[in-house]
Amino acid sequence: MTRGIYNALITLLSPVLLWKVSKETTELNNFSERLGYTPSLPIKPVIWLHAASVGEVIAATPLITRLQKEFEDHLLVVTTVTATGARQARKALKGKGVQLMLPLDLPWVAARFLDRLKPKVAIFMETELWPNFIYGCQEREIPFVIANGRLSDKSLQSYRKLQSVLETALAGISAVAAKSLKDAQGFIDLGVPSDRVKVTGSIKFDVAPERGLLESAKIVRAEQFGERPVWVAGSTHNGEDEKIIFAHKKVLEQYPNAVLIIVPRHPQRFDAVAHLVESAELPFVRRSSNQVLSEQDSVYLVDSMGELMLMYACADIAFVGGSMMPIGGHNLLEPACLGKPVLSGIHLFNFADVAEMFDQEQALIRCDNADALADELIGLWQDPAQITDLGQRALQVVSNNRGALEKQFQLIKNSMQKQVVNEPAN
């Protein structure tokens, strides 16, 4: 596929794409952002970081903090694709930056956005490769850096269909900070010069609890759960909640006072999950109700955003969702950095490299089905020493692999310095 054919196709599809992204907005965003228009921004040099959704924003949070600290005289602009990502980005920015929705990858839209923003560097997290934004940055001599770069087998196959479009664009990328050798080779195969690809590890390992999180968790734990056995199922998906609820009912046969904290991945599903819990005849409380669990309540439905880490901290045991269905899993490192035992399903292809590190340290329990999940939960509560040991093993995996943040930050900083050197004098 040539660049001309790609632009023709995305132009033809633009009405559908605009309709689709119109559902992904927040009260603080304007639909015109999808067309490359930006609000009035402070007159400062701009650093542009793009993170598609919640997971990428969470992974980028240590980098966001570091950029803010190092470049206090710059404006950090974070774009996202999803509304949940937008809210998470604003939380990560802590009022010291701007969040916008990513415009469509149409050539004139990308050009409008770049000409308005005039970033000193563009940093794209993980797997986002949009040809017209990459070309636009090259034409304006804006360094383009891929941070925490990863390419799943599925993503690599998809991008190979666009290889003729991407190849020239990727040849001009300033740097790729790849999570692993496999990811690095994937970017090289797509057309990034090998001398611009560095294996840095994942900045996800530089995750740490926010200040005050553990204290807040102690308060919530005391108010809501007390000494009851508590497990959390985080970032759950459609088709997965039923299995989790089934597992919890089996747990209740052995531990009648056990509590399941269930945190759906997408806010659109809060009501549907509430209906599933109700249909299973399990008394429950929604977090948004601000009610305290009674002794009869056995499920706590977290129908709020941005509180997953808090809920992981409240629980004895963590199950990471997106893994009992072929979704590919979610971030195992979030509960691990809190020293919690980590359980998952078997579908972890989006985090295969991280999961392998956990397996090497025997720090992850994979459950084939709902029965196996229930059995593992019961077994852990029957052996508190194993809960402590498994949690410490998970924490050790995180500790052993920290340091990618500094390597990736230096790649970004070096790219910006090269741009300054290459800028023509006025």
Secondary structure as UniProt FT lines:
FT   HELIX           3..21
FT   TURN            22..23
FT   TURN            27..28
FT   HELIX           31..35
FT   STRAND          46..50
FT   HELIX           54..70
FT   TURN            72..73
FT   STRAND          75..80
FT   HELIX           83..93
FT   TURN            94..95
FT   STRAND          98..101
FT   HELIX           107..117
FT   STRAND          119..125
FT   TURN            126..127
FT   HELIX           131..139
FT   TURN            140..141
FT   STRAND          144..149
FT   HELIX           153..160
FT   TURN            161..162
FT   HELIX           163..171
FT   STRAND          175..178
FT   HELIX           181..190
FT   HELIX           194..196
FT   STRAND          197..199
FT   HELIX           203..206
FT   TURN            211..212
FT   HELIX           213..220
FT   HELIX           221..225
FT   TURN            226..227
FT   STRAND          230..236
FT   TURN            238..240
FT   HELIX           241..254
FT   TURN            256..257
FT   STRAND          259..264
FT   HELIX           267..269
FT   HELIX           270..279
FT   TURN            280..281
FT   STRAND          284..286
FT   HELIX           287..289
FT   TURN            295..296
FT   STRAND          299..301
FT   HELIX           308..314
FT   STRAND          317..320
FT   TURN            326..327
FT   HELIX           333..336
FT   TURN            337..339
FT   STRAND          342..344
FT   HELIX           349..351
FT   HELIX           352..360
FT   TURN            361..362
FT   STRAND          364..366
FT   HELIX           370..382
FT   HELIX           384..400
FT   TURN            401..403
FT   HELIX           404..422
//
